[in-house]
């Protein structure tokens, strides 16, 4: 069988975003990517490593900005890799293990955990007004104690801020 080089070339990785997503998925064990997946705050050196990866190895800063816009590098990577389930459960441990939550509140917090694991962050809190979050009541109905809800929101904010570089 004769192979022609032109038939083997694949154009799927022509655009920057696809190349970056492919690279990040293939290199989840790199320290900076693993930190983002594990919800570990990044150092300046980590930010530099991320810039080298996304702005030198995968493409240029201009390519990144043309495809992704002004989105922080950490958010872009976290959206690709998501958040490790163990890290998410650890972040919400005070509410899942220690607080006296009722079954509806535990369900709600678990839905937040699953969402963040899948999407990496929860920047748009309006998703909390849609199923599956509302399956057992709205945020206001489920969390009548405002301080409890504010604590949960603070955990969401910390998870988001660990990727905002």
N, C-alpha and C positions, 0 to 999 in steps of 0.2 A: 504494500500500500504506500502510495506517495503522499507525503504531507506537504502542503504549501504553507509557508510561514504566514501569509496573509490570512489563511483560514484559521490559524491558531491564535492570532492576536485577538484580545478581548478588549472591547471599548468600555466595559462596565466601570472601570476605575479611571476614566478620563477626568471626571470632575473632582474638584478638591474634596468636597464633602464626603463623597463615596470613598476616596482614598484614605481620608482621615478616619472614617468609621472603621474601615477594614484594618488599618494599622492599629487603632486602639483596641479593637476586639482581639487581634492577634498578639498584643503585647500587654495583656492585663496584669502580668507579673512584674512589669517595670515599676519601680518604687513609687513614682509620682501617680501613676494610674491606679496602683493598688491602694495608695492613700486615699484617693478620691472615692474609690469603691468602698473603702472601709470607714469613711467619714472621719478621717484623720486630718486635722488642720494642716495646711501646706506652709512650708517655710519659703523664704525668698529664693533659696536654691532650688526648691521644687518648682516654683513658678518659672525660674530660668530653664529648668529641664523641660517643662511643658512647652515653653516658647520655642526651644530648640527642636523639639519633636514636631510641633504643629507648624512652625514657621521656617524650618530648615529641612528636616528630613522628609516631611510629607509634601510640603509646598512652601509658599512664601506667606508673609503676613498679608500681603495684598490679596492673595488667593483666599486666605481665611476670611478676611473682611468682605470680599466680594460674595462669597458663598454663605457665610454665617452672620455677617454684620458685626455689631458691637458686642455680641454676647461674650461674657467672660469665658476664658479658655477652660477653666474648671467646670463651669456649667455645661459647656459643650461636651466635654469628656464624660461627665457624670450622667448626662442624658443618654449617652451611648452604652455605658457599662452598668447603669443603675446603681443601686446601693446594696451592699451585702446584707442579707437577711439578719445575720448575727449582729451586725453593726446597728441596724435599724431597731432590732429588739432591745439592744443594749441602751440605745438613746432613749427609748420609751420605757425602760425597765421600771422606773419609779411609778409609772402609771399602770403598767401591766402586772407588776409583782407586789408593790408595796402599798399602793393606795387602795382604799375601800371602794372600788368601782362596782357599779351594778352591771348586769349582763349587757345592757344596751350600751353602756359607756365602754366596756371592754370590746364589744363588737366594733364600735366606732373607731377606737384607737387601733384595733387590728386592721381595719380598712385603710386607715392612714398609713400604717406600716406597709401594707401590701402595695399601696399606690406609690409610695416613695421607693420601695425596692424595685418596682417595675420602671418608674420614670426618673429615678435619681434624686428628685426634689419635688417640692410642692410649692411652687411660686404663686400660682393662681388659686387662692382659697375659695373661689367661686365653685370649684368642683365639689366642695363639701355640701353644696345645695342640690346635688344630683345623686341618683342611685349609684353605687350601693350605699353611700354614706347616709342617705335619708331613709333607708329601708326600715329603720326602727325609730325614726323621728329626726327632726332637724337638730342642728347644733344647739339651738336655744332650748329645745325640749329635752334633749339628752343631757346637757350640761347646765343644770339650773344653778350650780355653784360657779360663778364667773371666774373665781380665782383658779379653780381646777382647769377650766378651759384655757385661761391665759397661760398656765404652766405648760399645757400641751402645745399651745401655739409657740411658746418660747423654744420648745424642743424642735419644732418644725423650722423655726427661724435659724436656729444653730446649725441644723443639717444643711439648710440652704446656704448659710454664710460660709460653711466649710468648703463649698464649691465655687464661691463667688470670687475667683481670682482671674 
